């Protein structure tokens, strides 16, 4: 598994912290992984609608 570092604007940083605090994710990395999985799914659906 690889790691990345990405600066976040304050509004997204607060969102990530809130997701962890509310128990919707285990940690910050989990929030990012879940967000990327949703983005990947949306991209796949977009590709399907083009065909």
Secondary structure as UniProt FT lines:
FT   HELIX           10..21
FT   TURN            22..23
FT   HELIX           28..50
//
